[in-house]
Amino acid sequence: RPVSRPASRSTSSARGAQVTRAQRSSSGPSAGRDLPTATAVGALLAAVFIASLMWRPAAVMLLIAVLIGVAAFEFFTQANVSGYRPSTVIGVVGCVAAPLCASWIGDAALPLVLVFSFIATVVVFVGSDGIESGPVPNAAIMMLAIMWIGLMSSYAALILRFSSANGAAFVNVGTDTLFIVVIGVIANDMAAYFTGTAMGRTPLRDWISPAKSIEGLIGGTIGTFIAVVLVGMQSTTWNSFGDWFLLALVISVMAPLGDLAESMFKRNLNVKDFGTVLRGHGGVLDRFDSLLFVLPATYYLTLVIQPWG
């Protein structure tokens, strides 16, 4: 019978609430990451992404839809393992529909996707056998995923629409922007990892992840600014130092926040990774958590400053 929340109240309240000495030692900066494998997998992902960007925006949208579908499935699988009983089918469909509808219609589609996803979620629990189905926690975790994974990822589609919906003069705007953002997020992650490994002493948020340090945050910020400037110098869209500075600032703030958010959710669900599909990285959601927070901020920054002007 479906349960409304993880079976043991005492167990679920303890999950994520304490950081034991053993957890500290097993979650240090160098623990759990197979660096050569992670590098190889990351290089393969980068090659696929760059190839799709060079081909056409539609190819990037297909890649986004596949990745979001896998990420959503990972999340709902782990939620079930943790004792929740969301509707995986509706959750995955809602997550994938958000970027697809955003690509098709634009940002006006996003409230529509959220509303109908919520209606479908309510219908599922109204049709259940009783209150034991746990409509509040299970509907909440479904909408969390649709907001976090589906809605936030849809801003990648909206960024790409700069290239496909504004005429030939804007053909490179979306693809250039998305490329710089991805490089900036990768640089942030790598610089934070290596700086934190070498010099990390001060925990950023100890109860969320003892491995993340303020020193790593500073190193990630420096790495982001360097990467954005170097790549921006090759761009025909982002060609002003002021624009590079603002974009690097957005990435430096939002990427660590996205990483912390995912770590917090994993700790609360008592899971190490959401999946294992990407060797050396964990799951798709584990790899792209930082990017999810960066995309909406980048989209609205681009609308405000209009770097192509």
Secondary structure, 3 states (H helix, E strand, C coil): CCCCCCCCHHHHHHCCCCCCHHHHHHCCCCCCCCHHHHHHHHHHHHHHHHHHHHHCHHHHHHHHHHHHHHHHHHHHHHHHHCCCCCCHHHHHHHHHHHHHHHHHHCCCHHHHHHHHHHHHHHHHHHCCCCHHHCHHHHHHHHHHHHHHHHHHHHHHHHHHHHHHCCCHHHCCHHHHHHHHHHHHHHHHHHHHHHHHHHHCCCECCCCCCCCCEHHHHHHHHHHHHHHHHHHHCCCCCCCCHHHHHHHHHHHHHHHHHHHHHHHHHHHHHCCCCCCCCECCCECHHHHHHHHHHHHHHHHHHHHHHCCCC
